[in-house]
Amino acid sequence: MYIKLSAKVTRDYGAKETRSRQFIRRQLINKNGATCALCGKPIETMKDCTIDRIVSISKGGLTTIENCQLAHKKCNAHRGNRGAKK
């Protein structure tokens, strides 16, 4: 017995995310400069840069410019899916 699995798995978050990562990254650099939102240090290369969501996807956040900030990979990994500090 064989079960055919779909090659594409999609998630439904209630709203379609249409902006590309490159577009959002450019908008965030223009808005805040190339600084890490978590530690405040400058981001030297884009290889060390990630898009950090203020409200994580697992908690219902979307990839919108208002919900995103730039962060170092190390800083973002350390924070995990915890929310922004208040």
C-alpha positions, 0 to 999 in steps of 0.5 A: 500500500502506497500513500501519496504525500504532497510535495508542498506543505503550506501553513495557513496563518490567516493572512497571506505573506506576500513580501520577500525576505530581501524586500523586508530586509532592505526596508528594515535597513532603511528604517533602522540602519544595519544594527541588531535590535537585540544587542544594539551592535552594528551588523557587519555582513548580511551573512550574519543578519537574520530577520527576527519577528517581534511576535514569533510565527508560533505565536501568530506573528506574521512576516510584516515590516511592522513585526520584523527587526534585524538581528545577529544570528547568534542573538536571534537564536539565543532569544528563540520564540520568546517575545520582546522584552517589555 
